[in-house]
């Protein structure tokens, strides 16, 4: 096999420094209450590696590294008691590794199946399975989230109907803002197939 060499600039473009990572743009939208954002996202969801494609997705928008064989990597930081609500990915696998803290993962439409993960434990959730997680540690937890297969955009993510109902408490404009960027609220075994 013939090899290639990387120069300093190419190496720099393949490195992500944790201290420079920023939360997704929509997470910085001051018109959305923090409690509503916490229903949808980890408190800070920071892109590390984006897709090779030029498709504009929240994951690709600020990723310092672009292109890693069709996967994306993000870090999800969650203060104690927080984490995103039930949602499913239609075509992608979502694989989580606990880097810091403890997390409870709930699976299926009603979240009835639960598993607790400790540092360096891993769970890989296949497409079309509802999942949510929350930090159950006394300090902020940190997950590495790897998404593989399919197209990694918000059209792949469908929140459970109950999440849409909870967002209603913040006013119709808040739910509409999330729908604007591609979220739907139909992830349920009796929901609409994509």
Buried (B, 14 or more C-beta within 10 A) or exposed (E): EEEEEEEEEEEEEEEBEEEEBEBBEBBEBEEBBEEBBBBBBBBBBBBBBBBEBEEEBBBBEBBBBBBBEBBBBBBBBBBBEBBBBBBBBBEBBBBBBBBBBBBBBBBBBEBEEEEEBEBEBEBEBEBBBBBBBBBBBEEBBBBBBBBBBBBBBBBBBBBBBBBBEBBEEBEEEBBEBBBEBBBBBBBBEEBEEB
